[in-house]
């Protein structure tokens, strides 16, 4: 099959001419050495310029990271080699290294050595600890353009020159002569590179003759010449993880070649003029390109690992190597928590003859197929023994063990028992095929499902999925498109009946074959079926379960991961990332079956499955039932007090909700660090008040310390006893305005005055005393004067004390008499709240004028009788009326009139 070379541009940054690019091995940084003499460091994830600094005013032809020292070493046209700290950008060292332009630097992988090559036709070996030249290598007859260390034997390096040759040298032994020379290019050689990892004894070179040559440095022969560029080849290298070769040219293109077949797979052109440099990040599929007009970073190939799992046995590919592990052999005592990387015992099976791009297990798990390089090989799963092979661009298994292949021309061949059964070429261009219960063939605008036993169209559906995922029983299938996915129900009986009955089948197939269950607007990255539950990893990296249209997020993933499979005996889902790290997440099969039964309204089956659901999952079941509007059932199952409180409130079971909060309060009291559930008391109080349960509402507001709600409730009900408690709560809580009003409504003016004094509101306290309790005025004035004297003594002395200057307070004695009369009435016979209409007559009375008309004793007697003399009451005295009752038959507590009664006090006396 053609290489899956999806190319994604990660960075595109314009700048001056880029002569060299390099990657930092751990940070997401791309280094660009510019012809203008500057160094740019780009973050290829965020596409931002991280750092920049000037090296000199001449071109910088090469720059490399030295991460062991946190350096960037540079080579420039002033013949100088420099080292900079890439954190502080401070220059660490500078020295003149050559007598002409320095073309390239090669940093040793483990030793403190750097090679530099120059237009002075020499190569120099530097030891950076002391910055001394260890050895000079001479032998080239023209500019030395590049040198590279051998990754397999790190004492050997290769170089290339415009003298049309490549030379291989030894860095030890003191021998400055080349071991051997490779010739064959017709013009100067610009670049040289070893095969990644040294696995093959290959060198690659690019030349001004517009060709790329592959050399075997053991036989010292050219084994392949790659032609296709239309200008000088400036860069060439083997990719470290993909079976490809990258070449860049002054024709402005980067070409991708297959390492095994040397076939050109793709051509990249970003229209930034000439290509000067290529770099790849080891252990990754990321590459960087240096152009005349900027830097481009790309990601090659698919991020999805090549892996398959069957019954806990995992087989995956790293390069051509096939590896395996068994999840059933994990020690339960050492298994980490959910989402943690599992400690796997990985075993090497061997090398595949082809580069694997797809691995898939036979339905019985005894075999697996590898597909790649336009071929397929079927191996035994226990040992890597070849069972069958052939040519194929794609390979898929059927549910019964049959398999199908697709060739490059679109021909599809079906094999039964490893023998060709039949083949066909659909009347449309085939883009992909998928296995499963039916053979799915995808075209450009639709997908067709075919029978495995003969060339028969079962159904055509007008969607173009990227994934087709069947359930194990073949009754359900997911068609995942780039933007959404469809869940279809497959009716096998209807298909069989149509086939047996020779029903007429049109170009769309059998209409009853599939029924659309639901369409979900989410992007599926990978997924699997667990019974009737579809579990998938979304593009947003969420692990989601879907049961009959009801979605539930199992986990938020911290990195891209892909579905590996489900093991019912462990009740775990397994996921894998591109580095082949495996993680697990719990998903109990009994829970899935219970949810499916509830959605089908099969309550008998749901009871049976619920008995197998562990108690630790009951809260999850309760949440599911609540989402399905089974609130009472959810309340009976839930073990979470917060959730039970919400459910009880929704159902109107307020007393149960109160009991739940009481239990939570007791738990909070037992745990010193816990916070009392006052918010829940407040919420329940609001609901109780709405439903008319005044007693419960009052209790809730007390527990919540919600003084405002208590004040509103008790003044509305005329509950003097509870209002007195609220007044004390407000005072103790420092809510002086509510406390003051409560005491005033209760007729306890002295307590109201004390609240103002404790709150340091002395001016208000003085005026309050003048109006409502003149007997306390002298004391308050003295406090006010003492406080004011700290700021201004003269102003404090200007305040008049009624004890010393009674003439300044007209009607003072009358005010004292009125206060005494009202206080006596409150103490002896406080008016009931139900007497408000009668008590309202006091509001129009001028208290001082009334006292003047009568003697203080007569006024006192009048007040105690409860009827004003200014006008007879329109109704019998309310004080004699029986107390009001509420619905439960209890008597409502007596209470004084509400705020207007304050106006009947001596406040109306002249100042």
N, C-alpha and C positions, 0 to 999 in steps of 0.2 A: 504494500500500500504506500502511496506517497507520504512523505514525512509530514506530520502535522505541524507545519511551520507557521502558526499564527504569530504574526509580528505586531507587537504593540509598542507604540512610541511612548517612552516614559519621560524623555527630556528633549526639548528642541530649543537651543539657546544660541542666538546670533552673537557673533563677536568678530574680532580680527582673525586672520588665518591661524588655524590650529595645527601646529606641527606635531603634537604628541598628546595622547590621552592615556589616562591610567585610572584604576579603581582603588579605593581604600577597601581593604578586606573585610572590615566590620562596620564602618559607617557608610551611609548611603551617599557617598561622595564620588563624583567624577572630576578628575583633575585635567585641566586644559592648559598646555604650554603654548603661548601665543607668539606669533612672528613679531609682534609689537614690543616684546620684552616683558610681558606681564604673565602672571599665573592666576587663573581663575579656578575656584573650587565650587562646583555646583552640587546641590542636593537633588538627585534625580527623582526622589519621591515627591517633593514639593515643588520642583522646578524653580528653585530660588538660588541666587548667588549667595553662598555661605561666606566665603572669604576671597580676597583678592590682594595681590601685592605686586610691586614692580621689582624685577630682578636686575635689569639693566636697560639701556636704551637700544640694544641690538637684539636680533631674534633669539628666542629661547627654542632650541630645536628638540630638546628632550627634557622631561621632568618625571620623576618617579617617587612614589611613597616609600619610605623606610619606616614601617610602623613600629619596629622594635625600638627605634630611637625617637619616634614621633617627629620624623623629619620629612622634608621634601628636598631631594637633591636635584639640581638643575645643571644643564649644560647649554652654553650659549655661544654666540659668534664672537665674543671677546676672548675666546679660548679659555674661559674660566669655569671652574667647577665650584658650585656653591651648595651649602646646606642651610635650610631654614627650619625652625621649629614651627610646625603647622598649627599649633595652639596659640602661641604668642606672636607668630610671624617674625620672630627675632632671627637675625642671621647668625648661624652657629659657626660656619667656617666658610672661607673663600680662598681659592688658590688658582694660579694659572697652571692648567693641566696639559695643554698641547700648544703646538706652534701654528695651528690652523683651526678652522671651525670644528667643533665637537658635534658629531652627528647623533650619537646614541649612548645611553647608559643602561647597563644591565646589573641589577642588584641581586647578589647571591641569596639563596633562600634560607641559609642557616649560618654561614660564616660572615664576618664583618668585612666583606669584599664587594667592590664595585668595579665593573669593567667599563672603560670608556673607549670609544673609537672615533677617529678624526680624519679630516681631509689631509692631515700630514702623513697618512698611510700607515699609522701605527695604532696598536691596541695597547692600553695600559691597564694594569691590575693595581687597584688602590686598596689599602687597608685603612678603614675609616677611624679606628680607635686613635691612631697617631697621624692619620692623613699623610701616609708615606706611600710612594710608588714602589710596589713589591717587584713588578716585572714589566718589561716592555716587549711586545710581540711585533715582529716585523716580518714582512713577506709579501704583502699585497703590493701591486704595482699601480694602484689608483686609490681614489678616496675609499675609505672603509665606511660603509653606510650603516651597518647594524651588526651587533653581536648578541648572542643568547647563550645562557647556561643550559647544559643538558640536565633535565630533571631526574634522570635515572642515575647518571654518574656525574655528581656535582663538581668534579675536578676537571671536567671537559666542557669546552664551549665551542660554538661555531660562529663564523663571521662571513660577511658577504661584501663585495666590493664592486666598484664600477669597472674593475679589470675583468669582469664577466665570470668570476670564479667564487666558489664557496670554499672556506678552509675550516678544518677542525683542529683545535689546539688542546694542549694539556696545561692546566694552571699550576701543576706541581712538578717537582724534579728539576726546575731551573732551565728546562729546555724551551727556548724562545722560538723554535721552528715549528711549523705546522705539522701535525701528524699526517694529514693527507689533504688533497685538493679535489673538489668536484667541479667539473666544467661541463658545459652543454648549452648555456644561454648564449644567444647571439649578440646581446648587448649587455650593458651594465646591470648588476643585480642590486636591487634596492632594499630587499628585506629577506630575513631568514627566521625560521622558528622551528623548534622541536615539536614532535607529537606530544600532546598533553599527557602528563604523567609518565612519559617514557615507556608506555606499554608496547608500542611498536617502534622499531629502530628507524624512524622516518624523520626526514627534514623536509620543510617546504620553503620554497623561495619564489620571489616575484621579481620581474625584470622589466627593463625598458623595451624588451622585445615583445611586450604585451602578453606574455605567457606566465603561467604558474607551473612550477615543476615539483614533483614529489620524488624524493631521493631516499634510497635505502642506504644508510651510512655504514652498514655492515658489509654489504656487497659492493658499495661505492658505485651504484648504478642509478640512473633515473628510471623510475618505474611508471611514471605517468606524467603527461603534459596536459594542462588545462588551458584551453584557448577559448576566447570569448570576449575579453576586454578589448576596447578599441583605442586604448592609450596606455601609457606606462603604468605598470602595476606597482603601487607604492606600499602596499601592506598585504600580508597573508598570514593566516594562522589556523591551527586546528582548534575546534571548540572543545573545551574540557569535559563537558557533560553530554552534548548532543553529537550524533555521528555526522557532523558537517564540517566543512572547511569554509572559512570566510576570506574573501579577497576584496581589496579596495584598489581603485585605479583613479588616475587623473582624468578618466572619462566621466567621473562624477557618480559612478555606480559602485555598489557593494553587491558582490555575487555570492550565492550560497550553493555549495557543491556537496554531494553526498560522499562521505568518506569511503564507503565500500564500493559503490558503483562509479564514482567520479562523475555522476550525472549532475548537470546544473539544475537545482531545485527551484531557485527564485532569484530575482534581481530587484534590488532596492535602490531607489533614486529619490532623494529628498531635495534635489535642486538647490544645493548649496555649493555648487561648483566642484572643484577637485577634492578627492579623498586623499588624505596624507597619513592617517594613522588609524589603527584598530586596536581595541583592547577588550578582553573578556574577564568577567568576574568569576574566579574559581568557585566551584560548587553551586553555580547559579546558571541561569539561561540569559543573563543580562550582558549586553555588549555595548560598547561606545565607539563612535565614529568621529574623527576629527576632519573637518572640511575647511575649505577656503573661507567660508562665511559663518562658521560656528561649530557647535558640538551637538550631536544627537546621541541619546541613549535609548536602546530598544530592548524589548524582552522577546525572546524567541521561543517558539514551541508552546506546549500546553503546560499549565501549572499542575494539572491533575496527575497524580501518580499512576503508573501502570501497575495495577494490582487487582487481585481477585480473591474472594474468600468463600469457602464452602465448609459448613459445619465446624467452624473455628480454625480451619487450616488456611493460612494466608500465604499466597505466592505473589511475589512482586519482583520487579526488574530494576536494577541499577546499571545503566548502560546495557551491555550484553549479558551481564551476570544475572542469573535467576536465583533468588533467595526465598527461603520459606521460614515460617514460624507457626506454632500451634498455640492458639489462645486458650485451649482447654488445659494446657499444662501450667498455666499461671498459678502460683502459690497464693491461695486465698488470704493467707496471713500477711503477705507482703504487697498485695494489690493496693495501689494508692487510691485516693478519693476520686469522686466523679470529676471527669475532665482532666485528670492528671495523666501524664505520660506513663505508659505501662512498661515495666522492665521485661523486654522480650528476649528470648533466646533464639537468635537468628542463625539459621544453618544455610550454607552455600550448597546449591544443587548442581551448579555448573554453568557453562556459558551456552547461550543459544546461538545457533548458526546464523540467525538474522537479528537485527536490532529491533527489540520488541516495542511496538507502539500500542499493542492491545493484548491483554491476557484475560482469558475467561475460562471458568470451570465447566466441565461437563455436568449435566444435572445430577448425576450420581456421585460426583466429586472424585472419581477415580482417575480422570483424565483432565488435562487442561490444554488450551490452544494458545499459541503465540502467533501474532500476525504482525508483519512489518516487512519493509523492503519489497513490497508486492508479492510476498510469499506467506504461507502459513505452515506451521509445524504443530502437530498434536503430540504431546508428551504424556507419559504416565506420571501421576501425581506423587508416587512414593519415591521414585528415582527418575532422573531426567533421561528417560529412554524414549526414542523416537517411535511413535505409533503410526503416524501418517504425515504426509506433507503434500504441498502443491502450490500452485500460483493463485494468488488472491489479493485483491486490493482491500477487501473486507471479509471478515469471517464472523458468523454468528451461530449459536446453538439453538436448536429447537427444544421444546419441553420434553420430548421423548428420547432425546439423544441424537436425533438427526442434526445435521448442520448444513449451512448454506454458505456459499462463497460468491463474491462478485469480482469480476475482472475489470480491467481498465476500459473495456468497450461497453460495459453495462450488462453483460451476460451474467445471469444468476444460475448457479448449479446447486442442486439439492443432493445430499449424500445420505444414504441409509445404510447403517452397518459398515461405514467406511467405503461404500461403493456408490458410484454415481447412480442416482435414481432417475432424475430427469433434469432438464435445464430449459430455461426460457429467457427471452430478452423482451422486457416490457415495452409497450409502444410509447415510451416517453424516456427522457433522459433521467437516469438514476443518480441521485445524489448520495444516498446512504441506504443501508438495510439494517433491520433490527430483528433480533430473535425473540423467542417466547412461545406462547400458545399458538400464535399465528406468525407467519413470516411477513414482516412489514417492509414495504419498499417505498422509499420517500422520493418524490419528484420535486420539481421546482414550485408547484402550487398545491400539492395534495399528497396524501399518503394512501397507499393501497395495501390491504391485508390479503394474503394468499394462504391457501391450504398447504400443509407440509407434504401431503401424500400425492397431490397432482396439481397441475397448473390450473387452479380454479380461483377466481376472484371472489373473496368473501365480502369485502366492503371497501368502498372508497370514501375517504373523509377529507374535506377541503381545509385542512390545516397542514402546516409544515413544521413538525416537531423536531427538536434537537435531541430529545430523549423519549424512548418508549419503555415504560417500566410496568411489567406484568406482576400481578399477585401470584403466589405459589400455586393456588388452585385454578388459575386462569380465568376467574370470574370477573376480575377488575383489571383495568389498565389505565395508566396515566400517560397522556400525551403532553409533554412539556415543550412549549414554544418559548421563544426568547423573552416574552413579556408576561405570559400567564401559563396556566396549565389546565387541562380538562381531565375529569375523571369519568370514565366510561364503564358501563357494566356490559360484559360480554355474555350473550345468551347462547351457550353451546347447543342446547336442545333445539332452539329455533333454527340454527344453522344445519344441524343434522336432519331435522324434519324437511327443510327446504331442499337439501341435497338428495335425500332418499325419495322425496316426492317429485323430483325433477321439476321443481318450480322454476318459472322463467326468471332469469337473472339478467338484469340490464347492466349498463356500463357502470352504475354505482354499486352493484353487488346486492347483497341480501339486506334489506332495510331493517329487519329485526335483529341483525347480528349484534348491534351495539345500541345501547341506550345512554344518553347523556345524563349523568348524575349531577354534576356540578361543574362550574367554571370558577377558578380561583385566580384572582389578579395578584400573583406573586411569582417571583422568578426562581425556578428550581435549579439548583446547581448539581445535586445528586439526591437519590432517594431510594427507599425500599418499602415493601409492604410487610406489615406485621399483622397477620390475620386480615381483618377488614379495615385496618388503620394504615394510612399512608404517612410515613415519616420521611421528612426531607430536610436538607440543608438549603436554606434560601441564599440568594446572592448577598443579602445583608448579613450573612453568617449567623443566622438563627437556626437552631435545631427545633423543628416544629412537627407536632403530630396532628393529623387531620382525621377525625372520625365523623363520617356522615355530615360533612360540611362544618363541623365544629372544630376550630383551630385552638391549639394550646401550645405555648412556647415551652419547650423542655429546658433549653439552655441558650444563652448568648455566648457564642464562640469568640475566643480572643485572637484567632488567626484563621486563615482559609483552611478548611478541613472538608473531607469528602466522605460520603457514606461508604462504609466497608460492608456492613451487614448486621444481622440480628441473631443472637443466640438465645432461643427460648428457654433452655435449661438453666441459663444464668440470668435471664430476664434483663439482658443488657444489649444496648446498641453500641456498635464499634465504629469509630471514625479514624481517618488517617490523613496526615498532611503531606506536603510534597517532600519533606525530609524523612518520610516513612515513620513518623512518630504516631503511635496508636493510642487513642483515648477511648474511654467507655462512659456511657451514661445509662442510668437505670430506666427501664420501661417494662413494667410487669405485664405479662401476657394476660393474666386474669383481669387486670384493669382494662385492657384494650377490649377484651371480649365483653366485659360488663358494659362498657360505654357503647359498644356496637349494639348490644341487646336493648339498651335503653332507647337508642335512636330508632330501632325497629319497633319499639313499644312491646317487645317480648319480655314482659315483666317476670314471667316464670323463669326464663333462662337467666335474666339479670340477677334474680335471687340466688340462683345456683352458682353463678360466677362470683357474686359478691362474697360468698362464703370463703372463696380462695384468695380474696384480696387482703394483703397484710394490713394490720391496723395502722401502720405508719403511712399508708396511702389513703386513709379514710378522709382526711381533710381535702385531698385532691379530688376524691369522688364527690365530696360535698360541693366543692366549687363547680364541678361539672354539672351536678344536678341543679344547682342554682342557675347556671347559664341556660339550662333547659326548662326553667320555670317550675321545677319541682322543689319549691322552697321548703315545705314542711318536711319532705324526705331528707333534704340537705341538713335541716336543723337536727334531725334525729341521728344523723351519721357524724356530723362534724365534731371534732375534738378541740378545735381552736376556739378559745373563748371570744376573741375578737369577732370571728366569723359568726359564731353562735349568737352573739349580741346583735349583729346586723340582721341576721335572719329572724330572730325573735321580734325585733322592732318592726321589720317588714310585715310580719304576720299579725302584728298587733298584740302579741303576748307580752304585755308590758311588765307584768309582775315577774315573769321568767327572765326578762331582760334585766330587771333590777337585781334579781338573785345572782345572775351571771356577773354583774358589775360588783356586787358585794363580795363574791368569791375572788374576783380579780383584785379588789381592794385589800382583802386579807393576804393575798399573795404578795402584793406590793408592800404591805406593812412588814411581812416577814423578810423581805429583801430590802435592805436599807437603800440600795442604789436605785430601786425601782421608783417610777413616778406614779402617784395615784391617778386612777382613770377619771379625772374630773371632766374631761371633754365628753366622755360617754355619759356621765350623769347629766351634763348639760343637754346633750342630744336627746336622751330619754325624757328629760323634763319637758322639753319643747313638744315632743310627741304626746306625752301625757296631758299637757295643757291643751293641746289641740283636740284631744279626745275627751276632755272634760274631767279627767281624773285629777282633781285639785289636790287631794291629799298626797298622791304619788308625785305630782309635779313639785309640790312644796318640799318633799323629802329629797328629790333629785337636785333641786336648786341649792338646798342646804349642803348636800354632799359635794356639789360642784363649787360651793362658795360663790355662787352667782348672785351677788347682792342686788344687782339691778333688777333681775327677774323676780327675786323675792319681794322687793319693794313694790313692783308693779302688781304682783299677784295679791299681796296682803292688803294693799290700799284699795284694790278693786273689790276684794271680798269683805273689807271692813274687819279684818282679823287683828285686834289690838294686841293680843297675847303674842302672836307670832311676829307682829311688827316690832314689838319691844325686843325680841330676840334678834331680829334683823338689825335694829339700831345698834345693839351691842356688837354684833359681827362687823358692821360697817365701821364702828369706832375702833375696834381692835385691828381691823385691816387697814386703817388709815384713810378710809373713804369718807372724809369729813362732811362733804356736801350731803350725801345720802343719810349719814348718821344724824346730822343736824335737822334735816327735814323730818325724819322719822320721830325724833324726840319732840319736835314742835307739833306734829300731828297728834301725838299722844298727850299733849298738854304739859309735858315735862320740860318746861322752859329752862330750868337750871341745868339739866343734863345737856340740852342743846347748847347752852352758853359755854359749858365746860368743853364741849367738842371744839368750839371756835377758839377757846383759849389754848387748848392743847395743840391745835394746828397753827399757833402763833399768828392768828388772824385777829389781833387785838383791836384794831379800829372797828372791824365788823362786830366784834364781841361787845364793844362799848355801845354802839348804836342799837344792837339787839337788846342789850340790858335796859337801855333807856326806854325801849318800846314795850318789852314783854316782861321783864323782871327788874324793875327799878331798884329793888332792895339790894341787888348785887352790883349796882352801877359803881358805887364808891370803890369797891375792891378792884373792878375791872379798870377803872380810870387810873388807879395807882399802878397797876401792872403796865398799862399803856405808857404812863409817864416814865416808869423805870426803863422800859424798852426804848422809848424815844430819846431819853436822856443820853443814851450811848451814841446817838447820832447828832442831836442838837438840843442842848440843855435849855435854851431860851424858848424853843417851841414847846418842849415838855412842860415848862412852867406856865405856859399860856392855857393849858388844859384846866378846866374848872371842876372841882370835886363838889358834888351836891351836898356832902356832909358839911363842908366848910362854907359853901356859898349857895344856900338854899334859895336865896332871892333870885338867883340866875336861872332857876328852874321853876317857872310858874306852874301851879297845880301839882306840885311835887307830892304833897301829902295826899291829895286826891288820887294820884297815880298809885301810891303805895296801898291805899285802901282798896282800890279796884283790883290790884294784883292779889291782895289777900283774899278778896271775895272770890275771884276766879279760881285761885288755888284750892280754896276750901271746897268749892263745887266739884272740882276735878277729883279731889280726894274722897269726898263723901258720896256723890251721886254722878259719876261720869255719864254723859249722854250716850245712848246707843247709836250705832251707825244708822239704824233704821229711822232715827229721829231727825234725819238731816233736814227735812222740809220745815220742821218746827224750829230747829236750831238756826236755820237760815235767816230768821227774823232778827237775830242778833247782829247781823252784818250791817244793818242800816242804823244801828244805835251809836250815838256819840257818847262814849263812856264817861268822859269827864263832865260833860254837860248833865248826864243822868245822875252822876254822883252829887253834883251841886244841887240838883233839884231835891234829892233825897239826902238823908243823913247816911253816913257810911254803914250804920247798922241796917237801915232800911234797904239800902242798895244790896247789902249782903243777903238779906232775907229774900229780896226779889230774885237775885241770881240763883239762890238755892232752890226756889220754887220752880225755876226753869222756864218762866214766861216773861218776856220783855214787857216793860210798862208802856213802851212807845206805841205799841199796837197789839191788839189781842190776836192770838193765834187763829189761823183759819181752820185748824183741825185740832182734835184732842191732843193733849201733850203726848209726844212720842215716847217720852220716858216711861209712860205707863203701858205702852203697847207691848204685846208679847214679842219675844225675840224671833228673828227670822230663822227659818230652817232651810237646810240644803237637801238635796235629793236623798241622802242616806239617813235623814231624820235627826242628825246631830245638830245641836244648837250652835249658832255662829257666835263667836266671842264678841262682847261689847267693846265699843271703841268710841273715841271722841270724834267730833265733826272733822271734815277734811279741810284743806288749807284756808278756805275763806274765813274760817272761824278766827284766824289770827287777827283779822281786821277789827274784831270787837274788843281787842285789848287796848290798853292805854296808849297805843301808837297814835290814836287820833288826838291826843292832848297836844296843846301848843308846845313848841320847842322851848 
